[in-house]
Amino acid sequence: MLAKNTVLILGAGASVNFGLPTGAGLIKRIAEALGPASGPMGDQAIAECIRALGPEQARPLLIAARMIAHGVRNFRSIDDMLFTHEETPGVVTVGKLAIAATILRAEHSSTLARLDTDGLSERAAIMQALADSWIAGLGGFLAAGVKRRDAHLAFQNLTI
């Protein structure tokens, strides 16, 4: 249990244990989803969302998708690219669509989404999936010296 108020700042890497991408991994997946730089878009669901708007509205978004696919690997993060090109028509819209689609796909195939209960209760299966992650270490640290009846106090001084 934490004796003092503590802030825990988590970045993209906090979810790597569960199959979600790091910032660099997100850039790679977005480039693949919106690319190749020439030819059809890699992620057909994103392409269909854009094309559903009709030719006039879709055209700048398809151009933006190619631009992101071609250039995103030159930035530290997708957010940096969207900030830099926020005035380029469609870049922010397509970038956010690609972020959402990419993360949703990663979540769908993540460790926690694919829990194999194998006869275990759902809670036990989740604990088994978390056992080798940083979360187990944090939980053990927070629970040290806390009696079961006081478990609700373990997080009282923690802000995430």
VMD Tcl script that builds the backbone (N, CA, C; Angstrom):
set m [mol new atoms 480]
animate dup $m
set s [atomselect $m all]
$s set {name element resname resid chain x y z} {
  {N N MET 1 A 0.848 -1.170 0.000}
  {CA C MET 1 A 0.000 0.000 0.000}
  {C C MET 1 A 0.895 1.235 0.000}
  {N N LEU 2 A 0.480 2.229 -0.725}
  {CA C LEU 2 A 1.245 3.465 -0.817}
  {C C LEU 2 A 0.893 4.387 0.354}
  {N N ALA 3 A 1.928 4.862 1.022}
  {CA C ALA 3 A 1.701 5.744 2.166}
  {C C ALA 3 A 1.463 7.186 1.725}
  {N N LYS 4 A 2.029 7.578 0.578}
  {CA C LYS 4 A 1.891 8.945 0.079}
  {C C LYS 4 A 1.123 8.943 -1.238}
  {N N ASN 5 A 0.547 10.085 -1.578}
  {CA C ASN 5 A -0.112 10.215 -2.873}
  {C C ASN 5 A 0.910 9.973 -3.970}
  {N N THR 6 A 0.555 9.127 -4.905}
  {CA C THR 6 A 1.455 8.725 -5.977}
  {C C THR 6 A 0.722 8.768 -7.308}
  {N N VAL 7 A 1.396 9.313 -8.325}
  {CA C VAL 7 A 0.840 9.342 -9.679}
  {C C VAL 7 A 1.639 8.368 -10.531}
  {N N LEU 8 A 0.934 7.490 -11.209}
  {CA C LEU 8 A 1.546 6.525 -12.107}
  {C C LEU 8 A 1.187 6.943 -13.528}
  {N N ILE 9 A 2.200 7.245 -14.326}
  {CA C ILE 9 A 1.980 7.679 -15.703}
  {C C ILE 9 A 2.297 6.508 -16.624}
  {N N LEU 10 A 1.297 6.109 -17.397}
  {CA C LEU 10 A 1.456 4.974 -18.298}
  {C C LEU 10 A 1.511 5.453 -19.741}
  {N N GLY 11 A 2.407 4.881 -20.501}
  {CA C GLY 11 A 2.502 5.186 -21.922}
  {C C GLY 11 A 2.009 4.013 -22.738}
  {N N ALA 12 A 2.183 4.113 -24.050}
  {CA C ALA 12 A 1.706 3.067 -24.962}
  {C C ALA 12 A 2.339 1.716 -24.641}
  {N N GLY 13 A 3.552 1.717 -24.146}
  {CA C GLY 13 A 4.236 0.464 -23.845}
  {C C GLY 13 A 3.604 -0.341 -22.728}
  {N N ALA 14 A 2.748 0.287 -21.937}
  {CA C ALA 14 A 2.112 -0.410 -20.813}
  {C C ALA 14 A 1.207 -1.540 -21.277}
  {N N SER 15 A 0.737 -1.484 -22.500}
  {CA C SER 15 A -0.189 -2.502 -22.995}
  {C C SER 15 A 0.477 -3.537 -23.906}
  {N N VAL 16 A 1.783 -3.455 -24.068}
  {CA C VAL 16 A 2.502 -4.380 -24.948}
  {C C VAL 16 A 2.345 -5.823 -24.477}
  {N N ASN 17 A 2.368 -6.048 -23.160}
  {CA C ASN 17 A 2.217 -7.402 -22.626}
  {C C ASN 17 A 0.943 -8.082 -23.110}
  {N N PHE 18 A -0.030 -7.303 -23.524}
  {CA C PHE 18 A -1.324 -7.854 -23.898}
  {C C PHE 18 A -1.549 -7.890 -25.408}
  {N N GLY 19 A -0.498 -7.573 -26.175}
  {CA C GLY 19 A -0.575 -7.661 -27.619}
  {C C GLY 19 A -0.945 -6.369 -28.316}
  {N N LEU 20 A -0.960 -5.269 -27.596}
  {CA C LEU 20 A -1.235 -3.977 -28.220}
  {C C LEU 20 A 0.089 -3.355 -28.655}
  {N N PRO 21 A 0.070 -2.551 -29.706}
  {CA C PRO 21 A 1.332 -2.046 -30.253}
  {C C PRO 21 A 1.941 -0.895 -29.448}
  {N N THR 22 A 3.242 -0.781 -29.533}
  {CA C THR 22 A 3.946 0.395 -29.030}
  {C C THR 22 A 3.677 1.530 -30.014}
  {N N GLY 23 A 4.185 2.705 -29.734}
  {CA C GLY 23 A 4.038 3.813 -30.675}
  {C C GLY 23 A 4.629 3.473 -32.031}
  {N N ALA 24 A 5.824 2.868 -32.027}
  {CA C ALA 24 A 6.470 2.474 -33.287}
  {C C ALA 24 A 5.657 1.394 -33.994}
  {N N GLY 25 A 5.105 0.467 -33.236}
  {CA C GLY 25 A 4.270 -0.577 -33.815}
  {C C GLY 25 A 2.990 -0.019 -34.410}
  {N N LEU 26 A 2.433 0.992 -33.753}
  {CA C LEU 26 A 1.225 1.640 -34.260}
  {C C LEU 26 A 1.516 2.331 -35.589}
  {N N ILE 27 A 2.655 3.009 -35.668}
  {CA C ILE 27 A 3.057 3.657 -36.922}
  {C C ILE 27 A 3.151 2.620 -38.044}
  {N N LYS 28 A 3.791 1.500 -37.783}
  {CA C LYS 28 A 3.956 0.453 -38.797}
  {C C LYS 28 A 2.598 -0.084 -39.250}
  {N N ARG 29 A 1.724 -0.356 -38.284}
  {CA C ARG 29 A 0.408 -0.907 -38.624}
  {C C ARG 29 A -0.442 0.105 -39.396}
  {N N ILE 30 A -0.342 1.381 -39.035}
  {CA C ILE 30 A -1.104 2.410 -39.749}
  {C C ILE 30 A -0.585 2.545 -41.177}
  {N N ALA 31 A 0.735 2.532 -41.340}
  {CA C ALA 31 A 1.314 2.605 -42.693}
  {C C ALA 31 A 0.824 1.435 -43.539}
  {N N GLU 32 A 0.765 0.246 -42.955}
  {CA C GLU 32 A 0.280 -0.929 -43.684}
  {C C GLU 32 A -1.218 -0.826 -43.969}
  {N N ALA 33 A -1.982 -0.297 -43.014}
  {CA C ALA 33 A -3.433 -0.180 -43.180}
  {C C ALA 33 A -3.795 0.815 -44.275}
  {N N LEU 34 A -3.030 1.892 -44.376}
  {CA C LEU 34 A -3.339 2.937 -45.357}
  {C C LEU 34 A -2.549 2.792 -46.639}
  {N N GLY 35 A -1.584 1.894 -46.657}
  {CA C GLY 35 A -0.715 1.744 -47.824}
  {C C GLY 35 A -1.137 0.585 -48.669}
  {N N PRO 36 A -0.343 0.221 -49.638}
  {CA C PRO 36 A 0.955 0.800 -49.942}
  {C C PRO 36 A 0.830 2.210 -50.505}
  {N N ALA 37 A 1.974 2.872 -50.617}
  {CA C ALA 37 A 1.971 4.268 -51.080}
  {C C ALA 37 A 1.354 4.413 -52.466}
  {N N SER 38 A 1.352 3.347 -53.240}
  {CA C SER 38 A 0.624 3.340 -54.518}
  {C C SER 38 A -0.123 2.013 -54.582}
  {N N GLY 39 A -1.258 1.996 -55.189}
  {CA C GLY 39 A -2.074 0.784 -55.246}
  {C C GLY 39 A -3.200 0.841 -54.232}
  {N N PRO 40 A -3.914 -0.272 -54.044}
  {CA C PRO 40 A -5.076 -0.268 -53.151}
  {C C PRO 40 A -4.685 -0.126 -51.679}
  {N N MET 41 A -5.607 0.425 -50.915}
  {CA C MET 41 A -5.403 0.597 -49.483}
  {C C MET 41 A -5.348 -0.774 -48.828}
  {N N GLY 42 A -4.468 -0.927 -47.834}
  {CA C GLY 42 A -4.302 -2.209 -47.163}
  {C C GLY 42 A -5.508 -2.645 -46.344}
  {N N ASP 43 A -6.142 -1.734 -45.634}
  {CA C ASP 43 A -7.281 -2.044 -44.779}
  {C C ASP 43 A -8.570 -1.712 -45.533}
  {N N GLN 44 A -9.257 -2.736 -45.978}
  {CA C GLN 44 A -10.454 -2.528 -46.790}
  {C C GLN 44 A -11.602 -1.906 -45.997}
  {N N ALA 45 A -11.659 -2.127 -44.694}
  {CA C ALA 45 A -12.713 -1.514 -43.877}
  {C C ALA 45 A -12.551 0.004 -43.862}
  {N N ILE 46 A -11.317 0.472 -43.728}
  {CA C ILE 46 A -11.056 1.915 -43.766}
  {C C ILE 46 A -11.391 2.456 -45.152}
  {N N ALA 47 A -10.962 1.741 -46.188}
  {CA C ALA 47 A -11.236 2.173 -47.560}
  {C C ALA 47 A -12.736 2.284 -47.815}
  {N N GLU 48 A -13.499 1.310 -47.314}
  {CA C GLU 48 A -14.952 1.327 -47.504}
  {C C GLU 48 A -15.592 2.498 -46.768}
  {N N CYS 49 A -15.117 2.795 -45.570}
  {CA C CYS 49 A -15.641 3.953 -44.817}
  {C C CYS 49 A -15.431 5.247 -45.603}
  {N N ILE 50 A -14.268 5.377 -46.187}
  {CA C ILE 50 A -13.954 6.587 -46.950}
  {C C ILE 50 A -14.774 6.641 -48.230}
  {N N ARG 51 A -14.822 5.538 -48.967}
  {CA C ARG 51 A -15.557 5.515 -50.239}
  {C C ARG 51 A -17.058 5.712 -50.049}
  {N N ALA 52 A -17.580 5.325 -48.885}
  {CA C ALA 52 A -19.017 5.474 -48.613}
  {C C ALA 52 A -19.446 6.937 -48.597}
  {N N LEU 53 A -18.501 7.835 -48.464}
  {CA C LEU 53 A -18.817 9.264 -48.451}
  {C C LEU 53 A -19.142 9.798 -49.843}
  {N N GLY 54 A -18.841 9.033 -50.853}
  {CA C GLY 54 A -19.057 9.484 -52.224}
  {C C GLY 54 A -17.770 10.044 -52.799}
  {N N PRO 55 A -17.652 10.074 -54.124}
  {CA C PRO 55 A -16.391 10.445 -54.786}
  {C C PRO 55 A -15.858 11.830 -54.397}
  {N N GLU 56 A -16.729 12.804 -54.298}
  {CA C GLU 56 A -16.265 14.168 -54.034}
  {C C GLU 56 A -15.645 14.299 -52.639}
  {N N GLN 57 A -16.300 13.716 -51.640}
  {CA C GLN 57 A -15.761 13.797 -50.276}
  {C C GLN 57 A -14.631 12.799 -50.047}
  {N N ALA 58 A -14.670 11.677 -50.742}
  {CA C ALA 58 A -13.662 10.635 -50.540}
  {C C ALA 58 A -12.301 11.007 -51.115}
  {N N ARG 59 A -12.294 11.738 -52.233}
  {CA C ARG 59 A -11.033 12.031 -52.922}
  {C C ARG 59 A -9.971 12.634 -52.012}
  {N N PRO 60 A -10.224 13.741 -51.264}
  {CA C PRO 60 A -9.166 14.283 -50.411}
  {C C PRO 60 A -8.753 13.328 -49.286}
  {N N LEU 61 A -9.695 12.490 -48.842}
  {CA C LEU 61 A -9.366 11.536 -47.781}
  {C C LEU 61 A -8.481 10.410 -48.307}
  {N N LEU 62 A -8.739 9.971 -49.538}
  {CA C LEU 62 A -7.887 8.938 -50.136}
  {C C LEU 62 A -6.485 9.479 -50.401}
  {N N ILE 63 A -6.406 10.738 -50.807}
  {CA C ILE 63 A -5.095 11.384 -50.995}
  {C C ILE 63 A -4.375 11.481 -49.647}
  {N N ALA 64 A -5.112 11.864 -48.615}
  {CA C ALA 64 A -4.528 11.962 -47.267}
  {C C ALA 64 A -4.051 10.597 -46.784}
  {N N ALA 65 A -4.820 9.545 -47.078}
  {CA C ALA 65 A -4.422 8.190 -46.670}
  {C C ALA 65 A -3.091 7.798 -47.295}
  {N N ARG 66 A -2.929 8.081 -48.582}
  {CA C ARG 66 A -1.655 7.782 -49.258}
  {C C ARG 66 A -0.515 8.594 -48.642}
  {N N MET 67 A -0.800 9.850 -48.332}
  {CA C MET 67 A 0.216 10.714 -47.735}
  {C C MET 67 A 0.663 10.162 -46.380}
  {N N ILE 68 A -0.296 9.745 -45.569}
  {CA C ILE 68 A 0.039 9.180 -44.256}
  {C C ILE 68 A 0.813 7.881 -44.432}
  {N N ALA 69 A 0.335 6.997 -45.299}
  {CA C ALA 69 A 1.008 5.712 -45.526}
  {C C ALA 69 A 2.453 5.911 -45.959}
  {N N HIS 70 A 2.658 6.892 -46.802}
  {CA C HIS 70 A 3.992 7.151 -47.335}
  {C C HIS 70 A 4.904 7.853 -46.326}
  {N N GLY 71 A 4.333 8.739 -45.484}
  {CA C GLY 71 A 5.180 9.569 -44.643}
  {C C GLY 71 A 5.207 9.301 -43.160}
  {N N VAL 72 A 4.284 8.505 -42.639}
  {CA C VAL 72 A 4.169 8.367 -41.186}
  {C C VAL 72 A 5.426 7.783 -40.532}
  {N N ARG 73 A 6.141 6.953 -41.257}
  {CA C ARG 73 A 7.356 6.336 -40.670}
  {C C ARG 73 A 8.484 7.346 -40.465}
  {N N ASN 74 A 8.315 8.559 -40.994}
  {CA C ASN 74 A 9.316 9.609 -40.806}
  {C C ASN 74 A 9.071 10.428 -39.544}
  {N N PHE 75 A 8.048 10.076 -38.781}
  {CA C PHE 75 A 7.698 10.810 -37.564}
  {C C PHE 75 A 7.877 9.923 -36.338}
  {N N ARG 76 A 8.058 10.563 -35.192}
  {CA C ARG 76 A 8.177 9.819 -33.932}
  {C C ARG 76 A 6.880 9.136 -33.558}
  {N N SER 77 A 5.756 9.745 -33.953}
  {CA C SER 77 A 4.452 9.178 -33.634}
  {C C SER 77 A 3.442 9.621 -34.684}
  {N N ILE 78 A 2.327 8.917 -34.743}
  {CA C ILE 78 A 1.249 9.323 -35.642}
  {C C ILE 78 A 0.722 10.684 -35.207}
  {N N ASP 79 A 0.699 10.935 -33.905}
  {CA C ASP 79 A 0.235 12.229 -33.401}
  {C C ASP 79 A 1.102 13.370 -33.922}
  {N N ASP 80 A 2.413 13.157 -33.976}
  {CA C ASP 80 A 3.309 14.185 -34.514}
  {C C ASP 80 A 2.984 14.475 -35.981}
  {N N MET 81 A 2.704 13.421 -36.746}
  {CA C MET 81 A 2.372 13.641 -38.154}
  {C C MET 81 A 1.061 14.409 -38.293}
  {N N LEU 82 A 0.060 14.042 -37.514}
  {CA C LEU 82 A -1.234 14.724 -37.594}
  {C C LEU 82 A -1.100 16.187 -37.182}
  {N N PHE 83 A -0.273 16.459 -36.185}
  {CA C PHE 83 A -0.045 17.840 -35.754}
  {C C PHE 83 A 0.630 18.633 -36.876}
  {N N THR 84 A 1.666 18.060 -37.450}
  {CA C THR 84 A 2.423 18.739 -38.501}
  {C C THR 84 A 1.557 19.029 -39.728}
  {N N HIS 85 A 0.677 18.104 -40.061}
  {CA C HIS 85 A -0.119 18.222 -41.289}
  {C C HIS 85 A -1.593 18.520 -41.017}
  {N N GLU 86 A -1.885 19.157 -39.884}
  {CA C GLU 86 A -3.291 19.387 -39.530}
  {C C GLU 86 A -4.034 20.266 -40.536}
  {N N GLU 87 A -3.318 21.057 -41.296}
  {CA C GLU 87 A -3.970 21.927 -42.278}
  {C C GLU 87 A -4.121 21.265 -43.648}
  {N N THR 88 A -3.544 20.090 -43.815}
  {CA C THR 88 A -3.689 19.359 -45.071}
  {C C THR 88 A -5.046 18.664 -45.053}
  {N N PRO 89 A -5.884 18.917 -46.056}
  {CA C PRO 89 A -7.240 18.351 -46.050}
  {C C PRO 89 A -7.269 16.839 -45.849}
  {N N GLY 90 A -8.048 16.417 -44.865}
  {CA C GLY 90 A -8.295 15.001 -44.628}
  {C C GLY 90 A -7.278 14.267 -43.786}
  {N N VAL 91 A -6.110 14.836 -43.548}
  {CA C VAL 91 A -5.058 14.100 -42.838}
  {C C VAL 91 A -5.483 13.749 -41.413}
  {N N VAL 92 A -6.017 14.705 -40.684}
  {CA C VAL 92 A -6.406 14.434 -39.293}
  {C C VAL 92 A -7.562 13.427 -39.257}
  {N N THR 93 A -8.525 13.596 -40.124}
  {CA C THR 93 A -9.677 12.680 -40.159}
  {C C THR 93 A -9.234 11.250 -40.460}
  {N N VAL 94 A -8.452 11.082 -41.506}
  {CA C VAL 94 A -7.995 9.739 -41.883}
  {C C VAL 94 A -7.042 9.186 -40.827}
  {N N GLY 95 A -6.186 10.039 -40.288}
  {CA C GLY 95 A -5.258 9.588 -39.248}
  {C C GLY 95 A -5.987 9.062 -38.027}
  {N N LYS 96 A -7.011 9.781 -37.580}
  {CA C LYS 96 A -7.779 9.334 -36.413}
  {C C LYS 96 A -8.561 8.060 -36.723}
  {N N LEU 97 A -9.105 7.968 -37.936}
  {CA C LEU 97 A -9.795 6.749 -38.350}
  {C C LEU 97 A -8.830 5.568 -38.334}
  {N N ALA 98 A -7.627 5.776 -38.840}
  {CA C ALA 98 A -6.626 4.700 -38.881}
  {C C ALA 98 A -6.180 4.311 -37.473}
  {N N ILE 99 A -6.011 5.301 -36.586}
  {CA C ILE 99 A -5.646 4.998 -35.197}
  {C C ILE 99 A -6.726 4.128 -34.561}
  {N N ALA 100 A -7.981 4.562 -34.686}
  {CA C ALA 100 A -9.084 3.826 -34.066}
  {C C ALA 100 A -9.192 2.412 -34.629}
  {N N ALA 101 A -9.137 2.276 -35.946}
  {CA C ALA 101 A -9.267 0.955 -36.572}
  {C C ALA 101 A -8.113 0.042 -36.172}
  {N N THR 102 A -6.911 0.588 -36.132}
  {CA C THR 102 A -5.727 -0.202 -35.799}
  {C C THR 102 A -5.762 -0.664 -34.345}
  {N N ILE 103 A -6.126 0.233 -33.448}
  {CA C ILE 103 A -6.184 -0.143 -32.024}
  {C C ILE 103 A -7.333 -1.116 -31.768}
  {N N LEU 104 A -8.474 -0.905 -32.408}
  {CA C LEU 104 A -9.587 -1.851 -32.239}
  {C C LEU 104 A -9.202 -3.255 -32.705}
  {N N ARG 105 A -8.489 -3.346 -33.825}
  {CA C ARG 105 A -8.037 -4.663 -34.307}
  {C C ARG 105 A -7.058 -5.295 -33.311}
  {N N ALA 106 A -6.156 -4.473 -32.796}
  {CA C ALA 106 A -5.179 -4.988 -31.829}
  {C C ALA 106 A -5.883 -5.442 -30.545}
  {N N GLU 107 A -6.849 -4.666 -30.086}
  {CA C GLU 107 A -7.592 -5.055 -28.881}
  {C C GLU 107 A -8.341 -6.366 -29.105}
  {N N HIS 108 A -8.915 -6.513 -30.287}
  {CA C HIS 108 A -9.694 -7.713 -30.597}
  {C C HIS 108 A -8.829 -8.973 -30.545}
  {N N SER 109 A -7.568 -8.845 -30.912}
  {CA C SER 109 A -6.684 -10.012 -30.903}
  {C C SER 109 A -5.746 -10.026 -29.694}
  {N N SER 110 A -5.978 -9.139 -28.733}
  {CA C SER 110 A -5.096 -9.051 -27.562}
  {C C SER 110 A -5.273 -10.244 -26.629}
  {N N THR 111 A -4.338 -10.404 -25.737}
  {CA C THR 111 A -4.367 -11.489 -24.765}
  {C C THR 111 A -5.664 -11.474 -23.963}
  {N N LEU 112 A -6.064 -10.326 -23.499}
  {CA C LEU 112 A -7.255 -10.244 -22.664}
  {C C LEU 112 A -8.527 -10.543 -23.441}
  {N N ALA 113 A -8.559 -10.224 -24.717}
  {CA C ALA 113 A -9.744 -10.495 -25.525}
  {C C ALA 113 A -9.836 -11.970 -25.902}
  {N N ARG 114 A -8.713 -12.653 -25.900}
  {CA C ARG 114 A -8.682 -14.056 -26.325}
  {C C ARG 114 A -8.493 -15.013 -25.158}
  {N N LEU 115 A -8.952 -14.634 -23.998}
  {CA C LEU 115 A -8.758 -15.499 -22.833}
  {C C LEU 115 A -9.314 -16.895 -23.083}
  {N N ASP 116 A -8.456 -17.861 -22.853}
  {CA C ASP 116 A -8.874 -19.247 -22.960}
  {C C ASP 116 A -9.173 -19.714 -21.546}
  {N N THR 117 A -10.432 -19.741 -21.187}
  {CA C THR 117 A -10.785 -20.044 -19.804}
  {C C THR 117 A -10.447 -21.471 -19.421}
  {N N ASP 118 A -10.499 -22.405 -20.348}
  {CA C ASP 118 A -10.058 -23.774 -20.105}
  {C C ASP 118 A -10.606 -24.327 -18.788}
  {N N GLY 119 A -11.874 -24.071 -18.522}
  {CA C GLY 119 A -12.499 -24.573 -17.305}
  {C C GLY 119 A -12.327 -23.661 -16.103}
  {N N LEU 120 A -11.512 -22.636 -16.225}
  {CA C LEU 120 A -11.311 -21.709 -15.122}
  {C C LEU 120 A -12.416 -20.671 -15.126}
  {N N SER 121 A -12.621 -20.077 -13.995}
  {CA C SER 121 A -13.568 -18.973 -13.974}
  {C C SER 121 A -12.976 -17.816 -14.764}
  {N N GLU 122 A -13.810 -16.902 -15.222}
  {CA C GLU 122 A -13.318 -15.764 -16.001}
  {C C GLU 122 A -12.290 -14.967 -15.201}
  {N N ARG 123 A -12.548 -14.787 -13.926}
  {CA C ARG 123 A -11.631 -14.031 -13.071}
  {C C ARG 123 A -10.264 -14.712 -12.983}
  {N N ALA 124 A -10.269 -16.022 -12.811}
  {CA C ALA 124 A -9.003 -16.768 -12.729}
  {C C ALA 124 A -8.261 -16.709 -14.057}
  {N N ALA 125 A -8.986 -16.773 -15.162}
  {CA C ALA 125 A -8.352 -16.695 -16.480}
  {C C ALA 125 A -7.701 -15.333 -16.691}
  {N N ILE 126 A -8.369 -14.284 -16.256}
  {CA C ILE 126 A -7.788 -12.939 -16.358}
  {C C ILE 126 A -6.532 -12.848 -15.502}
  {N N MET 127 A -6.582 -13.361 -14.297}
  {CA C MET 127 A -5.409 -13.326 -13.416}
  {C C MET 127 A -4.250 -14.116 -14.021}
  {N N GLN 128 A -4.560 -15.235 -14.663}
  {CA C GLN 128 A -3.517 -16.033 -15.311}
  {C C GLN 128 A -2.885 -15.227 -16.451}
  {N N ALA 129 A -3.681 -14.514 -17.231}
  {CA C ALA 129 A -3.164 -13.705 -18.337}
  {C C ALA 129 A -2.315 -12.548 -17.823}
  {N N LEU 130 A -2.642 -12.030 -16.652}
  {CA C LEU 130 A -1.912 -10.895 -16.090}
  {C C LEU 130 A -0.651 -11.299 -15.323}
  {N N ALA 131 A -0.525 -12.567 -14.995}
  {CA C ALA 131 A 0.534 -13.027 -14.098}
  {C C ALA 131 A 1.945 -12.631 -14.523}
  {N N ASP 132 A 2.214 -12.623 -15.813}
  {CA C ASP 132 A 3.563 -12.307 -16.283}
  {C C ASP 132 A 3.722 -10.855 -16.713}
  {N N SER 133 A 2.781 -10.009 -16.359}
  {CA C SER 133 A 2.836 -8.618 -16.794}
  {C C SER 133 A 3.286 -7.700 -15.661}
  {N N TRP 134 A 3.542 -6.452 -16.000}
  {CA C TRP 134 A 3.915 -5.448 -15.012}
  {C C TRP 134 A 2.770 -5.199 -14.039}
  {N N ILE 135 A 1.542 -5.483 -14.462}
  {CA C ILE 135 A 0.385 -5.252 -13.596}
  {C C ILE 135 A 0.447 -6.155 -12.373}
  {N N ALA 136 A 0.901 -7.395 -12.561}
  {CA C ALA 136 A 1.025 -8.313 -11.427}
  {C C ALA 136 A 2.041 -7.776 -10.415}
  {N N GLY 137 A 3.148 -7.238 -10.922}
  {CA C GLY 137 A 4.152 -6.664 -10.024}
  {C C GLY 137 A 3.616 -5.463 -9.266}
  {N N LEU 138 A 2.892 -4.605 -9.964}
  {CA C LEU 138 A 2.294 -3.438 -9.307}
  {C C LEU 138 A 1.257 -3.880 -8.277}
  {N N GLY 139 A 0.415 -4.841 -8.658}
  {CA C GLY 139 A -0.598 -5.345 -7.727}
  {C C GLY 139 A 0.034 -5.937 -6.483}
  {N N GLY 140 A 1.105 -6.705 -6.675}
  {CA C GLY 140 A 1.810 -7.280 -5.525}
  {C C GLY 140 A 2.409 -6.213 -4.629}
  {N N PHE 141 A 2.958 -5.182 -5.230}
  {CA C PHE 141 A 3.532 -4.074 -4.461}
  {C C PHE 141 A 2.449 -3.355 -3.658}
  {N N LEU 142 A 1.322 -3.072 -4.318}
  {CA C LEU 142 A 0.239 -2.352 -3.643}
  {C C LEU 142 A -0.428 -3.186 -2.555}
  {N N ALA 143 A -0.477 -4.503 -2.753}
  {CA C ALA 143 A -1.152 -5.383 -1.795}
  {C C ALA 143 A -0.276 -5.762 -0.606}
  {N N ALA 144 A 1.028 -5.527 -0.719}
  {CA C ALA 144 A 1.931 -5.901 0.366}
  {C C ALA 144 A 1.532 -5.192 1.658}
  {N N GLY 145 A 1.328 -5.960 2.697}
  {CA C GLY 145 A 0.983 -5.400 4.000}
  {C C GLY 145 A -0.480 -4.992 4.138}
  {N N VAL 146 A -1.305 -5.364 3.175}
  {CA C VAL 146 A -2.729 -5.015 3.240}
  {C C VAL 146 A -3.534 -6.278 3.528}
  {N N LYS 147 A -4.352 -6.222 4.557}
  {CA C LYS 147 A -5.214 -7.363 4.883}
  {C C LYS 147 A -6.403 -7.372 3.929}
  {N N ARG 148 A -6.947 -8.531 3.692}
  {CA C ARG 148 A -8.066 -8.685 2.763}
  {C C ARG 148 A -9.208 -7.729 3.094}
  {N N ARG 149 A -9.521 -7.588 4.355}
  {CA C ARG 149 A -10.635 -6.711 4.744}
  {C C ARG 149 A -10.354 -5.241 4.390}
  {N N ASP 150 A -9.059 -4.907 4.176}
  {CA C ASP 150 A -8.664 -3.535 3.834}
  {C C ASP 150 A -8.247 -3.384 2.371}
  {N N ALA 151 A -8.580 -4.367 1.547}
  {CA C ALA 151 A -8.145 -4.355 0.147}
  {C C ALA 151 A -8.567 -3.069 -0.568}
  {N N HIS 152 A -9.682 -2.512 -0.233}
  {CA C HIS 152 A -10.156 -1.286 -0.868}
  {C C HIS 152 A -9.232 -0.097 -0.624}
  {N N LEU 153 A -8.354 -0.202 0.375}
  {CA C LEU 153 A -7.425 0.865 0.701}
  {C C LEU 153 A -6.143 0.817 -0.142}
  {N N ALA 154 A -5.886 -0.302 -0.801}
  {CA C ALA 154 A -4.626 -0.497 -1.528}
  {C C ALA 154 A -4.406 0.583 -2.595}
  {N N PHE 155 A -5.471 1.071 -3.200}
  {CA C PHE 155 A -5.348 2.047 -4.288}
  {C C PHE 155 A -5.679 3.478 -3.852}
  {N N GLN 156 A -5.911 3.692 -2.581}
  {CA C GLN 156 A -6.410 5.005 -2.149}
  {C C GLN 156 A -5.442 6.160 -2.415}
  {N N ASN 157 A -4.154 5.912 -2.445}
  {CA C ASN 157 A -3.191 6.993 -2.691}
  {C C ASN 157 A -2.598 6.942 -4.102}
  {N N LEU 158 A -3.246 6.197 -4.991}
  {CA C LEU 158 A -2.723 6.019 -6.343}
  {C C LEU 158 A -3.622 6.683 -7.366}
  {N N THR 159 A -2.995 7.484 -8.223}
  {CA C THR 159 A -3.691 8.091 -9.357}
  {C C THR 159 A -2.978 7.612 -10.621}
  {N N ILE 160 A -3.767 7.119 -11.576}
  {CA C ILE 160 A -3.186 6.626 -12.827}
  {C C ILE 160 A -3.624 7.550 -13.952}
}
mol reanalyze $m
mol bondsrecalc $m
mol representation Tube
mol addrep $m
